[in-house]
Amino acid sequence: FVDFGQPAAKEEARAAKKVCGHYYVPLSTITVKCAATCSPGEILGRNAFLLFAAILACRTRTGMIAIGIHEGPPYYDCTAGFLKSIQTVVDGYSAGRINVAAPFLKWGKEVIWEFCKKDRVPVESTYSCEKGGVRPCGKCLSCKDREALDAL
């Protein structure tokens, strides 16, 4: 889990702990302190930052780092071009021994949601509100997306 000062950091950390517990995976946390503030919506550079944080925290110099980017958002860091560019940089750092994977790159949210239900992924343990309250706000784009998916 990476706490980079996002409004939902506390609830996201709680959710990450639950999901890791479900899969019996140890949770590692990186905390970054900076003066910048995050607002709801696109956070420029976030996915690149998360991938580079994973490389920094990686104990081995070989393997795979996966990220959950998916089809649909209009953001550069959710595209095949982004993934290709990042892989080039990661290859430079790892001599080609670390692969960046985006298994959902060509899947929309509805397909991912159906996959999660079919494979019993504990989506009820996840957190999606951009504003970060104990109770989701119900108004931000992430809450609206989650509400639409819950209705499927």
Helices and strands as residue ranges (DSSP letters): E 2-3, H 9-23, E 30-31, H 46-57, E 63-66, G 76-78, H 80-94, E 98-101, H 109-118, G 123-125, H 141-150
